[in-house]
């Protein structure tokens, strides 16, 4: 059978499952191959004996520019139907629809769907399912959830786990920071809490053995317990851990302390960790991270109570509360003699307790509050704050997750809410992704802004973090504008914020009202409401 092929037909259409795709046209590219008998045309040299591919191109464009459909599979079917209706000589048609600007949040070159349809006895296109396919090409084939087909993703059980980290060989603090990020990058896993860093003498080992540094992380994961254990051991191995002698020094040790509160005597993974109840280097950081934590099992109970009677309770000493942030600083941290690591002056912030003597407008209590200077000095005010995240990077999801972990690890901060992920279409530049987080913070606004700047710098300014609003704070200082003046005009901030908190207000105005009036309201669309868990 002979063929006629037409490739690269471009047109703009409003096709896709996301809300913004219903409104803003984007480019689609179509390739078509017709299978038919061209023997008569070869003899007659008459257009009537072949296919007018100019008309075929117009048919393709009219379908692309026509009525909205959610799926490019459906768009391909409509194109096949139109051409078979207009060209009775065609027996089989191959249609490929490319969507080069699909809202996929990783680097990619193209996404396409290809179908093959044969003329049925009725003259309509009949599917040949063995020939249909969909393809993503480029640097990655990981798709945003439901970005193309909108197919339902089976729900997965989310488990809660506590993992202890330790080490005493090499640049331990750097290794532990890397391990936290690698745990957070495991499939279906999100680190939700990071403890302060503790120093513990190498009990029971030879004199001169280096001290251990220890921390604890809480996480959510879709992994089973044994799958998580294998992944953690893989991280250990990548950092040089060799499991030969159980009590040796080691560059990295990762232990599952608790997994959904399960009690199990499995020889490969006993739960909870059988010695956690009497180990201060586990209990101390865990209690610091979560004062209400409980350990399951026969020796279990409130972690704080277990720590109070642990035989080595005085051996675990606080080393650093900001050790995760230390890795973000452009300059080295310093270790005073006999002390723990302190924030570097270049970071633009210092410990909260150092600030009452030089309070700026951003640190003043809300109007009408009867708050004495003495009270401020002894107990920093905890306030709700809204932070926006924005990035044009194809790796925006990962950048956002890392930024959220960093924000949560700062002393005085606790992340309380994370919005869905939004796609932002921009006419004057590359498209972007945006999200919003809500935190409770004891940092003054100016210091929080400076810390966000240090996290931006750590990611080479590929992610933009802005303090949008802080409860009870109004400031118009040059480096501290609260609320963020232009936020009320940015749907990229307002839409995810409203999704996270339908009752949110900004400057006394409902965010819902501000979003309806925002000039770019038609340029944002929900991309994913479960983006915090990395894609499988």
N, C-alpha and C positions, 0 to 999 in steps of 0.2 A: 504494500500500500504506500502511496506517495504522501508527502507532508508539506504543509506550509507553516512556517514559524514566524511569529511576530513577537519581539522581545522589547522590554523596557518601556511599555506604555505607561506614562505618568499622568496622574490626576489627583486632585484633592477631594477627600470625602470625610464625613463625620462618622466613622465606624469604630466601635470598641465598646467594652463593657464598663469602662469608668465614666463617671459623670461628665468630666471635662471633655471627653472624646465625643460626647453627643453634641457639643456646641462648637468646639474649635476644630476646623478642618486640618487634616494632616495628609501628607503625601502617601499614596499607595502606588506600587509599581506592579504591572501585570505582564506575564509572559504566556503566550498561547501557542500551542502546536496543534494543527488540524491534520487529521488522517483521512485521506480521500483518494479517489482515482483521478489522476490528472492526465490520463492518456489522451482523451479527446481534446483537452486544451493544448496539449503538445502538438497535435495534428492541425487543429483549426486556427490557432493563434488568436482566439476570440475570447474576450473577457467574459462573455456569457457562459463559457464552458469551465470557468474556474471561479475563484473566490475574490471578491473585491476587498482586499485587505485594508484599504482606506476606510470603507464602511465598517469593517470589523473593528478597527481601532476606535471609531466613533461610538460603536455599541459598547465597547469596554469602558470608555470615558463616561458615557451616560449612566452606566450602572454604578460606577464609583461615585459619581456626583449625585446619585439619586438618593432614595430613601435610606435612612440610617439602619444598619444592622449591627448586632453586637459582635458577631464572630466573623473573622476573615474566611473561615470555612464556608459560611453562608454566602459571603460575597463571591467566593470562587464559584459556588453553585449557580448563583444568579447570572454570572458571566457565561458559564457553560450553557445554561438554558437559553439566554438571548442569542448566542451565536448559532446554536443548533436550530433555533427557530428561524433565523434569517438565512441559513445556508444549508438547504436540504441535501446537498451533495456530501456533506461531512458525515462520516460514520463514527469516528471517535475523536474526542477532543481532550487535550491536556491543558490544564490551567494552573498557573502558579501565581499566587498573590503574595507580594512582598510588603512588609510593614516596617520600613527602615527606622522609623522613629517611635517604635512601640515603647510604652513606659516600663522598660526593664531597667532595674537599678544596678546593673553590672555592665562592664564594657562589652559591647557586641557590635557586629558589623551589619547583620541582617536577621530578620525572622520571616519565615515564609511558610505557606501552606500550599501543597500541590495535590490536585485531584485529577483523576482520569474518568471521563464519562463516555459511555457508548450510547448511540441512538437506540432507543427501545422500539418495539413494534408500533407504539403509539406516536413515535416521532420525538418523544421527549428524552431528556438525558437520564440514563440509568447508571447508578454508581457501580464502579468496579473497585470494591473495597480493598482488594489486594494491591491496588496501585496508589491508594491515597497515602499521603504522608505530610508531616509538618516538620520544619527544620529551623533550628537557630544556628547561625554561624557567627564566628568572630572570636573574641578573646575568651568568652565564657558562654556556657549554655544554661546557666542558672536563671530561671525566670522568676519575676515577682509573682507572688501567689495570685492565681486567677487572671494574670495580666492579658492572656490571649483568649483562652477558651471560656473562662469563667466557671470551669468545672468545680464542683464541690470537693473540698479537701477533707478526707476523713478526719474526724477529731482524734487527737492524740492525747494520752494521759500525760499530765505535767507532774513530775515528781520533784520533791524538795530534798536537797542534800546539803550536808555540811562537810567540807573538805579542809583538812589541816595541811599546812605547808611548812616545810622546814628545810634547813641546810646549814652547813658550816664549812664548805670548801669553795674557794674562789670568790667572785663578786656576788655574794649571796643575795644582797638586797636587789641587785639588778636581775638576778635569776628569778627571784620570787615575783618581781613585777612582771617579767616576761611570762611566767607560768600563769599568773592571773589572767593575762590577756589571751593566752592560748586556751585556757579553760573556757573563757567566755566565747572563744571562736569555735568550740566544738559544736558539731551539728545538733540543733535543737536545744542548745544550752545557753542560759543567760545568768551571769553572775549578778546577784541581787544585793550582796553586802560584803564588805571587806573590812576586816578588823584592823586595829592598830598593830604595829610590829613589836614583838617582844624578844628580848635577849635572854638566853638560858645557858648556864654553864653546862659543859659536856659531862653530865653526871654518869659515873660508872666507867668512864674511859680513862686512858692514860693521861698523866700529867702533861700539860702543854697542848692538849687537844683544843682546837679553836671552839669558841662559844657557838651555839646554834642561834639562828634567827628563826622566829616562828610567827605564823599568822594563821587566820582561819577565814574561809570564805563561805558564804551561803549562796546557793544557786538553785535555779529551776532548770529542769532538763526533761526531755522526752526519752532519754536513754534509759535502758534497764540498768540495774545496779552493776551487773557484771560487765556490760558494755561500757559503762562509765569507768569502772576500774581499769579495764584494758586501755581506754583512752588516756587515763591519767598516767598509767605506766609507760605509755608511748611518749608522753611529754617528759617524764623523768628520763627516759632513755635518750631523748634528743638533747638533754642537758648533761649527759655524761654519767647518769646513775647506772651503776653495775650492781646487781643484787647478788653479791657473793657472801658477805658476812652481814648478818642482821644488825649488828651493833657498830658497824664501821661509820666513820665520817662519810658524808655524802654531799654532793652539790645540790641535790634537790630530793625531797621526800614528800610525796602526796598521798594522804590517807583519807579514805572515806570514813568519817566519824559517825555520821547518821544518814539514813536514807529513808525518808517517809516514816520515821519512828519505828521501823521494822526491827524485830528481834529475830535473829537467825544464827544458827551454829554452823552454817555452811563452811567447810574447811577452806574454801577458796576466798570467801568473803564473809567473815563473821560480822554481824551487825547487832547493836552498835559496835564500834571498835572496842575490843575487849579490855583495853587498858586505858581508855580515855578518861574513865571516872576518877583516876588517881594521878593524872598527868597535868600539872599546872601549866605546862607549855601549850596544852590544848585548851584547858579550861579558862585560863586567864584571857587570851584573845577572844575566845568565844563569848565569855561573859561581857567583855568590853563591847563587842559587836552587838550582842542581843542580851540585855540584862534579864529577860524573861525566858531565856532558852532553857530547855529541859532535855536531859539525856535519858533515853529509854533503857530498858533492860533491868536485870536484877540489881545492879549496882547504881541504877539511875536516880534521877531526881533533879531539882533545880541546879543548873550549872553553877550559879553563884554559891550555893550551899556546898556543893562538892568541892569547889575551889577553896572555900574557907577551911576545910579539913584536909586538904591534899597534903601529903608529906613533904612535897617540894614547893609549897605555895610561895615561899620567899625567894625561890630560885629564879622565877620568871619576872624579869624587870622590863618595864615599858621602855622601848627603844625609840619609837617614833610614831606619832599619830598621822603624819603626812607623808609616809614613805611612798605611797603610790604617786603622789604629786611630785616627789623628788625626782622621779624619772622624767618628768615633763620640763624641768627647768633647763634653760640654756646654759646656766652656770652650774658649777659643782656645788653640792651642799657641803657644809663644814661640820665637823664633829668636835665640839669643845671637849677639852680634857675632862674626863669623868662624866660627860653628859651624853645626851642623845642627839640625833640629827635635828637641826633647826632649819626653818625656812630661810632661803637665801634672800638677802635684802633686795636683789634685783627683781624678785617676783612681784613686788608691788603690794605685798600684804604681810602681815605678821600675826602672831597669836592674838585671838580676840581680846584676851585680858589686857593687852597692851594699849588698847584704844580709848578707854574712857577719858584719858587725860587730853586727848586731842580730837574731840568729837566734831565731825562736820555736820552740815545740814542733813546729810543722808542718814546720820545716826541718831537724830533727835527722836524722842518718843512721839507718838501720834498727838495731834492737837487735843488739848484738854486732859492729857494723861498726867496724873500726879506721880511722877517717877523721880525719886531723889537720885543725886549723883552717886551716893553710896550704894544704892540698890543696883544702879547700872554697873558699877565697878565689880560688884560681887556676883552678879547674875545677868549675863548678856541676854538681851531680848531675843526671843525666837520668833521669827516672822515667816509668813508664807511668801514665796517668790515664784514668779513665772519666768522661765528661760526659753528662748526660741533657738532652734537649731536649723541651719540652712546650709546647703552645699550643692554645687553643680557637679561634683565628682560622681563618676559611675559607681564608686565604692561608698556612696553616702550612708547606706545602712550600717556598714561596719564602723565608719567614722562616728556616726551618731551613738552607736552602742558603746564604743570606747569612751566617748566624751561623757556619756551618762555615768559610766562606772567611775570615771575620774571625778565628776562633780559629787557623786555620792560618797567618795572616799575622803573628801576634804573634811577635816574636823569641824563639827558644828553644822554639817549639812546632812540632810536625809531626803532622798528622792521619794515623793509620795504619789506621783501620778505621771504617766507617760501617754501622750496622745497617739492616735493613729498616724501613719506616715502619709504625707500628701505629695502629689506631683504638682509642680508649678511651671506653667508655660509662660515663657517670656519672649516678647517680640523683639527686644533690644539686646538679646544675649542668649546664652545656652539655657535650656530648661534646668530646673533644680528640684531638689527634694527638701521638704521641710517637716518639722515636728515641734512639739512643745512639751516641756516637762515642768511639773510643779514640785517645789522642794520646800522643806522647812529649814531655815538657816539662822544661825546666830552671828553670821558675818555681817558687818555694815555693808550697805549697798556699794560703796566705792571699792571696798576690798573684794567683794564678790565679783564685781566687774573686772578687777585686775586679775583675779584668779581665772576667770573665763578667758581672758586674754592670754594667759600663760598656757592654757589648754589648746587654744587656737594655734599658738606658736609651735607647740609640740607636734601639731599635725600640719605644719608648714602652711597654715592659713587656708587649708582646703575645706575647713568647716568654719562656719560663722556662728558664734554664740553671743546672744544679746540678752541682757536683763530687761525684760519687758515691763515688769511691775513688781513692787514689793509692798506688802501690806503695811499701811500706816506711814509710808515714806513718800515724800515729795521733794525733789531736788532738781535744780537747774544749773548745777555746777558744770564747768566745761567737760570734765571727765566723768560726770555722774548725773545723767539726766534720767530721772525716774518720776512718772512712767516714761518709757521710751517714746519720744514725741511722735514719730511716724508710724508706730505700731497700729494705730487706729485706722490707718489707710492701707495696711498690708493684709490682704486675704490669706497670704501664706502663713501669717501668724494667727490671725483671727479664726480661720477655719479649723485647724487642728486644736486650738484652744477651746473653741466651742464644742468640738466633738468630745474633748476630755471632760469639760465642765459646762453643761448647758446653762448654768446660772451665773457664769462668769461675767464680771463687769470690769471696765477699764475707764478710769477717770470718772466714775459715776454713771457711765453709759453701758447698757447691756452689750456684750460682745455680739450677740445675735443681731442687734440693730446695726452696729458698726460694720458687721460683715455684709449685711444687705446693702449698705451704702458704699462699700469699698469699691473703688474704680476698677480693681483687678479681680473682682469676685468671680468672673467667668473664666479665669485663667488657672484656677486651682481645682484639683479633684482628688478624692480619696484613692490612695494606691493600695494600702494594706493596713488592716487593723490588728495584725499579729506579727508585725515586722520585728519586734524586739527579740523574738526567737529566730535565730539564723535559719535560712531555708535548708531543707533536707537535701 
